[in-house]
Amino acid sequence: MVGILILLLFGSVQPFDWECPESVEAGETFSLRITCCEPGCSGISVSGITSSSGITLRGSSSSTSVSTVTTPNGRQLTQVVVLEMVFSASAAGGNNQTIGPLQLNLGGIGSYTLDQIAVEVIGSSGISGSRGSTANDTSESSENVWLAGILRDPEGRIYPGTRLLIDYYVYSRVAVGNVTYWWSAPELGAILHVETIPDSNWESADTRRDSASRSLLAEVEMAPAAAGSLLAPGFQADITGIGYDQWGKVKQWTIESAPILLPVYPFPDNPPSGWDGALLDSIAIRVAQLPTPPGQGGELAVRVTCIGPGSVYMNQPPILTLQGNAKLVPTDSGSANNKNWWDFILEPEETGYCILGSDSVVWLNRRSNTYRTAFIAPCSLHVTVIPWSDKTIELNPVKSEGSPLCWVTVGILGVLTLTALLGTAAKRKDKRLASVANASDIDELLSGLESELSKMLTGRKEYLGCEELDELLNQCNTDSFLARRILRFWRDLEQSLSDREITGTAFEKLKATSNELLYKLRKDLKSQEKE
């Protein structure tokens, strides 16, 4: 029987629940699940996991889910943070086994102690108990269920710092009721991000095994830390089937993915002095003035354009040398037709010439294993400062036969007209400035994402809601998994508008996720055009 206990600490209710079976059979794998529903909890971690000799820790995983419910009093957000630790039991050490005590750290709330948990182990390791098959049943597990990691082609040699993406799938030829999985840390590498898939999404698997289906478990983004052999994270899973075997036992498997070993090459000798570790493909960068009239203070519009295969990796413009009394202010950015561009306004402080460049960008080409340099030719601009006049304009009184009420009406109409023009100009400016790169808060990030998705899917900037976005993604035959990610991220941003103020690090992660999704959608649309 599974017991759910709410423990007390110094007379107060602890802000978490835990769930663990009171008794298990020898050889069985079971879980200790810790759940926190407090709004301020950012995560659950455990330091120093201890257990008796008959219980072994297999791994752990964590997840956070947010749901919203509309009530007569308004919208209510519910957040659930779950930490699940997976253990295996054996008959060694006797029937009475224990876990803990455990020191829990609830991010944003505090530290708590979970008292020792007693677990009774029944039987011996030679008895299968309720399990239809175990990790030793290699023939059945390999034929019915298995795990596999698929590396997305990095398109070139792998060097330290190269961004790698691996998709982990569970494959099955039988009906599956539940999958519990966990993963290990990579060797000679670091995990940058893991996106777990909370819901199973079974699809036909293109394998040699007939009638096999697969479901995506997680997307892992990682990078090698040094040259050598990189061992990617290993996934393990407990899988429960639907139905019973010929002895009336529930079908269960404990499986693990095959190791993924990747060669990581050292950097070539004699790197250029200006190389900052960038790993790109061929690019060309140019700077030019846009054909727009100067602003009221003499401002000029400038565009920096990056062209070539490496442009898809450049999320930020190159750092340009500016000679002259002026400053560059970023305004807009975008990408199309295998190029990225960034717009700036050059605000002069003195009349004369301003020179952008010359500069260079150095990178390591992973396909040719050579260092490359892109030269940025200088762009000379003549700027003229338009000073503000402090002269007071005096109007001579003019006799008029018109009614004073007529002049008041004309004045009011003039004010209303000026207000409308200023409002229109502000809207146009906001529309021009709306981009993910220039966003400084959640509202601007959502507006920028809306603007860039609209340009990418419709060719123009227009309003997008969640339903309109879903319809456009369907019309463009976007990859179903990518479409779900974009829609889920869109909803998360909308929910964050009413949430408390987020930290700078969290906001930068949201911007990075926005850029990643835009890049993947752009790549998906380009692949469809080639077809």
C-alpha positions as CSV (number, residue, x, y, z in Angstrom):
1,M,0.0,0.0,0.0
2,V,1.2,3.5,-0.9
3,G,1.1,6.0,1.9
4,I,1.0,9.8,1.5
5,L,2.1,11.6,4.7
6,I,2.3,15.3,5.5
7,L,5.0,15.8,8.0
8,L,5.2,18.5,10.7
9,L,8.3,20.6,11.4
10,F,8.3,22.6,14.7
11,G,4.6,22.4,14.9
12,S,4.0,23.8,11.3
13,V,2.9,21.9,8.2
14,Q,5.8,21.4,5.8
15,P,5.2,22.7,2.3
16,F,5.6,19.4,0.5
17,D,4.1,15.9,0.2
18,W,5.9,12.6,-0.3
19,E,4.8,9.2,-1.7
20,C,6.7,5.9,-1.3
21,P,5.5,2.3,-1.1
22,E,5.6,0.7,2.3
23,S,6.7,-2.7,0.9
24,V,8.3,-3.9,-2.3
25,E,9.5,-7.2,-3.6
26,A,13.2,-8.1,-4.0
27,G,14.5,-7.1,-7.4
28,E,11.7,-4.5,-7.9
29,T,12.3,-0.9,-8.9
30,F,10.3,1.7,-7.0
31,S,10.1,5.5,-6.7
32,L,10.1,8.1,-3.9
33,R,8.1,11.1,-5.2
34,I,8.3,14.5,-3.5
35,T,5.8,17.1,-4.5
36,C,5.5,20.9,-3.7
37,C,2.6,23.0,-4.8
38,E,3.7,26.3,-3.2
39,P,3.7,29.2,-5.8
40,G,7.2,30.4,-4.7
41,C,8.9,27.1,-5.1
42,S,11.4,27.1,-8.0
43,G,12.7,23.6,-7.7
44,I,13.5,20.7,-5.3
45,S,16.9,19.2,-4.7
46,V,18.4,16.7,-2.2
47,S,21.8,16.7,-0.7
48,G,23.4,13.5,0.5
49,I,20.9,10.8,-0.4
50,T,21.5,7.9,2.0
51,S,19.8,4.4,2.2
52,S,20.4,1.1,3.8
53,S,22.4,-1.7,2.1
54,G,19.4,-3.4,0.5
55,I,18.3,-0.3,-1.4
56,T,20.3,1.3,-4.3
57,L,19.7,4.7,-5.9
58,R,19.2,4.3,-9.7
59,G,18.7,8.0,-10.6
60,S,16.4,11.0,-10.2
61,S,14.5,13.4,-12.4
62,S,12.5,16.6,-11.7
63,S,9.7,18.4,-13.5
64,T,7.6,21.6,-13.1
65,S,4.1,22.0,-14.5
66,V,2.0,25.1,-14.5
67,S,-1.8,25.1,-15.2
68,T,-4.4,27.9,-15.3
69,V,-8.0,27.9,-14.3
70,T,-10.5,30.7,-15.0
71,T,-12.9,31.3,-12.1
72,P,-15.5,34.0,-11.4
73,N,-12.8,35.7,-9.3
74,G,-10.3,35.7,-12.2
75,R,-7.5,33.5,-13.5
76,Q,-5.7,31.3,-11.1
77,L,-2.3,29.8,-11.7
78,T,-1.2,26.5,-10.1
79,Q,2.4,25.3,-10.1
80,V,3.5,21.8,-9.2
81,V,7.2,20.9,-8.7
82,V,8.0,17.2,-8.5
83,L,11.3,15.4,-7.6
84,E,11.3,11.7,-8.3
85,M,14.1,9.4,-7.0
86,V,14.2,5.8,-8.4
87,F,15.5,3.0,-6.2
88,S,16.0,-0.7,-6.7
89,A,15.5,-3.2,-3.8
90,S,17.3,-6.5,-3.0
91,A,17.2,-9.1,-0.2
92,A,20.7,-8.1,1.0
93,G,20.6,-6.7,4.4
94,G,17.3,-8.1,5.6
95,N,13.7,-7.2,5.1
96,N,13.7,-4.0,7.0
97,Q,15.3,-1.3,4.8
98,T,15.3,2.5,5.1
99,I,15.8,5.6,3.0
100,G,17.1,8.9,4.6
101,P,16.7,11.0,6.5
102,L,16.9,13.5,3.5
103,Q,17.8,17.1,3.5
104,L,15.5,18.9,1.1
105,N,16.1,22.3,-0.4
106,L,13.0,24.0,-1.8
107,G,14.2,26.8,-4.0
108,G,12.7,30.1,-2.9
109,I,11.1,28.7,0.3
110,G,13.8,27.1,2.5
111,S,15.4,23.9,3.7
112,Y,13.5,21.0,5.4
113,T,14.2,17.5,6.7
114,L,12.3,14.4,5.5
115,D,12.5,11.8,8.3
116,Q,13.7,8.3,7.7
117,I,11.4,6.2,5.5
118,A,10.9,2.5,6.2
119,V,10.5,0.1,3.3
120,E,9.9,-3.7,3.7
121,V,11.6,-5.9,1.1
122,I,9.7,-9.1,0.6
123,G,11.1,-12.3,-1.0
124,S,14.6,-12.8,-2.4
125,S,16.3,-11.4,-5.5
126,G,15.8,-14.8,-7.3
127,I,12.0,-14.3,-7.2
128,S,10.6,-12.1,-10.0
129,G,7.5,-11.1,-8.0
130,S,5.1,-8.9,-9.9
131,R,7.5,-8.1,-12.6
132,G,6.9,-9.8,-16.0
133,S,10.5,-9.2,-17.1
134,T,13.6,-7.3,-15.7
135,A,16.8,-5.8,-17.0
136,N,18.2,-9.4,-17.3
137,D,15.5,-10.3,-19.7
138,T,17.5,-8.9,-22.6
139,S,15.8,-10.9,-25.3
140,E,12.3,-9.9,-24.4
141,S,13.2,-6.2,-23.6
142,S,15.1,-5.8,-26.8
143,E,12.3,-7.3,-28.9
144,N,9.4,-5.5,-27.2
145,V,10.7,-2.2,-25.7
146,W,14.0,-0.3,-26.1
147,L,15.5,3.2,-25.7
148,A,17.6,5.0,-28.3
149,G,19.3,8.4,-28.5
150,I,19.4,10.1,-31.9
151,L,22.1,12.8,-32.5
152,R,21.1,15.6,-34.8
153,D,23.7,16.1,-37.4
154,P,26.1,18.9,-36.1
155,E,27.3,19.3,-39.8
156,G,31.0,19.2,-39.2
157,R,33.6,18.2,-36.7
158,I,32.8,18.4,-33.0
159,Y,35.0,20.7,-31.0
160,P,34.9,21.8,-27.3
161,G,31.9,24.1,-27.0
162,T,30.0,22.8,-30.1
163,R,26.3,22.8,-29.4
164,L,24.8,19.3,-29.7
165,L,21.2,18.2,-29.7
166,I,20.2,14.6,-28.9
167,D,16.6,13.3,-29.0
168,Y,15.8,10.3,-26.7
169,Y,13.0,8.0,-27.7
170,V,11.3,5.0,-26.2
171,Y,10.4,2.3,-28.8
172,S,7.8,-0.4,-28.2
173,R,6.0,-3.2,-30.1
174,V,3.5,-3.7,-27.3
175,A,0.9,-1.5,-25.5
176,V,2.6,0.7,-22.9
177,G,0.8,2.1,-19.9
178,N,3.5,4.1,-18.0
179,V,7.1,5.1,-18.6
180,T,9.4,6.4,-15.7
181,Y,12.8,7.5,-16.8
182,W,16.0,9.2,-15.6
183,W,19.4,10.0,-17.0
184,S,23.0,10.2,-16.0
185,A,25.5,13.0,-16.5
186,P,27.8,13.0,-19.6
187,E,31.5,12.3,-19.4
188,L,33.7,15.1,-20.7
189,G,30.7,17.3,-21.3
190,A,28.0,19.5,-19.8
191,I,24.3,19.5,-20.2
192,L,23.1,22.9,-21.2
193,H,19.4,22.2,-21.2
194,V,16.9,19.3,-20.9
195,E,13.4,19.6,-22.2
196,T,11.3,16.7,-21.0
197,I,8.1,15.7,-22.8
198,P,5.3,15.3,-20.1
199,D,2.8,13.6,-22.4
200,S,3.4,10.5,-24.5
201,N,3.1,11.1,-28.3
202,W,3.4,7.7,-30.0
203,E,4.1,7.6,-33.7
204,S,5.2,5.0,-36.2
205,A,8.9,4.3,-36.0
206,D,10.9,3.8,-39.2
207,T,12.9,0.8,-38.0
208,R,13.6,-2.7,-39.1
209,R,11.3,-4.0,-36.3
210,D,7.8,-4.5,-37.7
211,S,4.9,-2.6,-36.1
212,A,7.2,-0.6,-33.8
213,S,6.1,2.8,-32.4
214,R,8.1,5.4,-30.6
215,S,7.5,8.3,-28.3
216,L,9.9,11.2,-27.6
217,L,11.0,11.4,-23.9
218,A,13.4,14.4,-23.9
219,E,15.5,16.7,-25.9
220,V,19.0,17.2,-24.5
221,E,21.2,20.1,-25.4
222,M,24.8,19.6,-24.4
223,A,28.4,20.7,-25.2
224,P,31.7,18.9,-24.9
225,A,34.1,20.4,-22.3
226,A,37.4,19.1,-23.7
227,A,38.9,17.1,-26.6
228,G,38.6,13.4,-26.3
229,S,35.7,10.9,-26.4
230,L,32.5,12.4,-25.3
231,L,30.0,10.0,-23.7
232,A,26.5,11.4,-24.0
233,P,24.0,11.1,-21.1
234,G,22.6,7.6,-20.7
235,F,18.9,7.2,-20.2
236,Q,17.3,4.4,-18.2
237,A,13.5,3.7,-17.9
238,D,11.0,1.5,-16.0
239,I,8.2,0.6,-18.4
240,T,4.9,-0.9,-17.4
241,G,2.9,-2.6,-20.1
242,I,-0.9,-2.9,-20.5
243,G,-2.2,-6.3,-19.6
244,Y,-0.7,-9.4,-18.0
245,D,1.6,-12.3,-19.1
246,Q,0.6,-16.0,-19.1
247,W,1.3,-16.2,-15.3
248,G,-1.0,-13.3,-14.5
249,K,1.8,-10.9,-13.8
250,V,2.0,-7.3,-14.9
251,K,4.4,-6.8,-17.8
252,Q,7.3,-4.6,-16.8
253,W,10.8,-3.9,-18.1
254,T,13.8,-2.0,-16.9
255,I,15.9,-0.9,-19.9
256,E,18.7,1.5,-20.7
257,S,19.8,3.2,-23.9
258,A,22.9,2.2,-25.8
259,P,26.0,4.4,-25.1
260,I,26.6,7.3,-27.5
261,L,30.3,7.9,-27.9
262,L,31.3,11.0,-29.9
263,P,34.9,12.1,-31.0
264,V,35.8,15.6,-29.9
265,Y,38.7,17.1,-31.8
266,P,41.2,19.6,-30.3
267,F,41.4,23.1,-31.7
268,P,43.9,23.5,-34.6
269,D,47.2,25.0,-33.7
270,N,48.1,28.7,-34.0
271,P,44.7,30.3,-33.7
272,P,44.5,34.0,-34.8
273,S,44.9,36.7,-32.2
274,G,41.3,37.9,-32.7
275,W,39.6,34.5,-32.3
276,D,37.2,34.4,-29.3
277,G,36.1,30.7,-29.6
278,A,33.5,31.2,-32.3
279,L,32.5,28.1,-34.3
280,L,30.8,29.0,-37.6
281,D,30.5,28.3,-41.3
282,S,31.4,30.8,-44.1
283,I,30.0,34.3,-43.7
284,A,30.3,37.7,-45.2
285,I,29.4,41.0,-43.3
286,R,28.8,44.4,-44.8
287,V,27.7,47.8,-43.3
288,A,25.7,50.3,-45.3
289,Q,23.5,53.4,-44.9
290,L,19.8,52.8,-45.4
291,P,18.0,55.1,-48.0
292,T,16.0,57.0,-45.5
293,P,16.1,60.8,-44.8
294,P,17.9,62.0,-41.7
295,G,16.0,62.4,-38.5
296,Q,15.1,65.7,-36.8
297,G,18.6,65.8,-35.1
298,G,20.5,64.5,-38.2
299,E,20.3,60.8,-37.3
300,L,21.1,58.3,-40.0
301,A,19.8,54.7,-40.4
302,V,22.5,52.0,-40.8
303,R,22.1,48.3,-41.5
304,V,24.6,45.5,-40.7
305,T,24.0,42.4,-42.9
306,C,25.5,38.9,-42.4
307,I,25.2,36.6,-45.4
308,G,26.2,32.9,-45.7
309,P,25.6,29.5,-44.0
310,G,27.2,30.8,-40.8
311,S,24.6,33.5,-40.4
312,V,22.1,31.2,-38.8
313,Y,24.5,30.9,-35.8
314,M,24.9,34.7,-35.3
315,N,22.3,35.8,-32.9
316,Q,24.0,39.1,-32.1
317,P,25.6,41.6,-34.5
318,P,29.4,41.9,-34.6
319,I,31.1,44.6,-32.5
320,L,31.9,47.5,-34.8
321,T,34.6,50.2,-34.4
322,L,33.0,53.7,-34.5
323,Q,35.3,56.7,-35.2
324,G,33.7,60.1,-34.7
325,N,31.5,61.8,-32.1
326,A,28.4,59.7,-32.5
327,K,26.7,56.7,-31.0
328,L,24.9,53.6,-32.4
329,V,21.4,52.8,-31.1
330,P,20.0,49.4,-32.1
331,T,16.4,49.5,-33.5
332,D,15.4,46.4,-35.3
333,S,16.6,43.0,-36.6
334,G,15.5,40.1,-38.8
335,S,16.4,37.3,-41.1
336,A,15.4,36.1,-44.5
337,N,16.9,34.4,-47.6
338,N,20.0,33.0,-45.8
339,K,21.0,36.3,-44.1
340,N,20.6,38.1,-40.8
341,W,20.4,41.9,-40.5
342,W,20.5,44.4,-37.7
343,D,19.4,48.1,-38.0
344,F,20.9,50.9,-36.0
345,I,20.4,54.7,-35.7
346,L,23.6,56.7,-35.8
347,E,23.1,59.7,-33.5
348,P,25.7,62.4,-34.2
349,E,27.0,64.8,-31.6
350,E,29.1,66.9,-34.1
351,T,28.9,67.7,-37.8
352,G,31.5,65.8,-39.8
353,Y,32.4,62.3,-40.9
354,C,31.8,59.1,-38.9
355,I,33.4,55.8,-39.9
356,L,32.1,52.3,-39.0
357,G,34.9,49.8,-39.3
358,S,37.1,48.5,-40.6
359,D,36.8,45.3,-38.5
360,S,37.1,41.6,-38.8
361,V,35.3,38.5,-37.4
362,V,37.4,35.4,-36.8
363,W,35.9,31.9,-36.4
364,L,36.8,28.2,-36.7
365,N,35.2,26.5,-39.7
366,R,34.2,23.0,-38.4
367,R,33.8,21.6,-41.9
368,S,37.3,22.6,-43.2
369,N,39.1,22.5,-39.8
370,T,40.6,25.9,-40.5
371,Y,40.4,29.3,-39.0
372,R,38.7,31.9,-41.2
373,T,38.4,35.6,-41.2
374,A,35.6,37.8,-42.5
375,F,36.7,41.4,-43.3
376,I,34.2,44.2,-42.6
377,A,34.9,47.0,-45.0
378,P,34.6,50.5,-43.5
379,C,31.5,52.6,-44.1
380,S,32.0,56.4,-44.1
381,L,29.0,58.6,-43.3
382,H,28.8,62.4,-43.3
383,V,26.5,63.6,-40.5
384,T,25.1,67.0,-40.0
385,V,23.8,68.0,-36.5
386,I,20.6,70.0,-36.7
387,P,20.6,72.2,-33.6
388,W,17.6,73.1,-31.6
389,S,16.7,76.8,-31.7
390,D,16.1,78.7,-28.5
391,K,14.7,81.7,-30.3
392,T,11.3,82.9,-29.1
393,I,8.9,83.4,-31.8
394,E,6.6,86.4,-31.2
395,L,3.4,86.9,-33.2
396,N,2.0,90.3,-33.9
397,P,-1.5,90.7,-32.8
398,V,-3.9,90.6,-35.7
399,K,-7.4,92.0,-35.6
400,S,-10.0,89.5,-36.3
401,E,-13.7,89.8,-36.8
402,G,-14.3,86.1,-36.0
403,S,-15.9,84.9,-32.9
404,P,-13.7,83.8,-29.9
405,L,-15.6,80.5,-29.9
406,C,-14.4,79.8,-33.4
407,W,-10.8,80.3,-32.5
408,V,-11.1,78.0,-29.5
409,T,-12.7,75.3,-31.7
410,V,-9.9,75.6,-34.2
411,G,-7.3,75.3,-31.4
412,I,-9.0,72.1,-30.0
413,L,-9.1,70.5,-33.4
414,G,-5.4,71.2,-33.9
415,V,-4.5,69.6,-30.6
416,L,-6.6,66.5,-31.4
417,T,-5.0,66.2,-34.8
418,L,-1.4,66.5,-33.4
419,T,-2.2,63.9,-30.7
420,A,-3.5,61.5,-33.3
421,L,-0.4,62.0,-35.4
422,L,1.9,61.4,-32.5
423,G,0.0,58.3,-31.5
424,T,0.3,56.9,-35.0
425,A,4.0,57.7,-35.1
426,A,4.5,56.0,-31.7
427,K,2.7,52.9,-32.9
428,R,4.8,52.8,-36.0
429,K,7.9,53.1,-34.0
430,D,6.8,50.4,-31.6
431,K,6.1,48.1,-34.5
432,R,9.5,48.9,-36.0
433,L,11.3,48.3,-32.8
434,A,9.4,45.0,-31.9
435,S,11.9,42.2,-32.0
436,V,13.2,39.4,-29.7
437,A,16.7,40.8,-29.7
438,N,15.7,44.2,-28.4
439,A,13.2,43.0,-25.8
440,S,13.9,44.1,-22.2
441,D,10.9,42.6,-20.5
442,I,8.2,39.9,-21.0
443,D,5.8,42.2,-22.7
444,E,8.4,43.3,-25.3
445,L,9.6,39.7,-25.7
446,L,6.0,38.5,-26.5
447,S,5.5,41.4,-28.9
448,G,8.8,40.7,-30.6
449,L,8.1,37.0,-30.9
450,E,4.6,37.9,-32.3
451,S,6.2,40.2,-34.9
452,E,8.9,37.8,-36.1
453,L,6.5,34.8,-36.3
454,S,4.0,36.9,-38.2
455,K,6.7,38.0,-40.7
456,M,8.0,34.5,-41.1
457,L,4.5,32.8,-41.6
458,T,2.6,35.6,-43.4
459,G,5.3,37.9,-44.8
460,R,4.0,40.9,-42.9
461,K,3.6,42.1,-39.4
462,E,0.1,41.6,-38.0
463,Y,-1.7,40.6,-34.8
464,L,-1.3,37.0,-33.8
465,G,-3.2,35.2,-31.0
466,C,-2.7,31.6,-29.9
467,E,-5.5,30.4,-32.2
468,E,-4.2,32.4,-35.2
469,L,-0.7,31.1,-34.6
470,D,-1.9,27.5,-34.4
471,E,-3.8,27.9,-37.7
472,L,-0.8,29.4,-39.5
473,L,1.5,26.6,-38.3
474,N,-1.0,24.0,-39.6
475,Q,-1.3,25.8,-43.0
476,C,2.5,25.8,-43.3
477,N,2.7,22.1,-42.6
478,T,5.1,22.8,-39.7
479,D,6.6,19.8,-37.9
480,S,4.0,18.7,-35.3
481,F,6.4,18.5,-32.4
482,L,8.0,21.9,-33.2
483,A,4.5,23.5,-33.5
484,R,3.5,22.1,-30.1
485,R,6.7,23.6,-28.6
486,I,6.1,27.0,-30.1
487,L,2.4,27.1,-28.9
488,R,3.4,25.9,-25.4
489,F,6.1,28.5,-25.1
490,W,3.7,31.2,-26.4
491,R,1.2,30.2,-23.6
492,D,4.0,30.3,-21.0
493,L,4.9,33.8,-22.1
494,E,1.2,34.9,-21.9
495,Q,1.0,33.5,-18.4
496,S,4.2,35.2,-17.3
497,L,2.7,38.6,-18.1
498,S,0.6,38.2,-14.9
499,D,3.2,36.5,-12.9
500,R,5.6,38.1,-10.5
501,E,8.8,39.8,-11.9
502,I,11.3,37.3,-13.1
503,T,15.0,37.4,-12.7
504,G,17.4,38.6,-15.3
505,T,18.8,35.1,-15.8
506,A,15.4,33.6,-16.3
507,F,14.5,36.3,-18.8
508,E,17.7,35.7,-20.8
509,K,16.8,32.0,-20.9
510,L,13.4,32.9,-22.3
511,K,15.0,35.1,-25.0
512,A,17.4,32.2,-25.9
513,T,14.5,29.8,-26.2
514,S,12.7,32.3,-28.4
515,N,15.7,32.6,-30.7
516,E,16.0,28.8,-30.8
517,L,12.4,28.3,-31.7
518,L,12.5,30.9,-34.5
519,Y,15.7,29.3,-35.9
520,K,14.1,25.9,-35.9
521,L,10.9,27.2,-37.6
522,R,12.9,29.1,-40.2
523,K,14.9,25.9,-40.9
524,D,11.8,23.8,-41.1
525,L,10.2,26.3,-43.6
526,K,13.3,26.3,-45.7
527,S,13.4,22.5,-45.9
528,Q,9.8,22.6,-47.1
529,E,10.7,25.1,-49.8
530,K,13.5,22.8,-51.1
531,E,11.1,19.9,-51.3
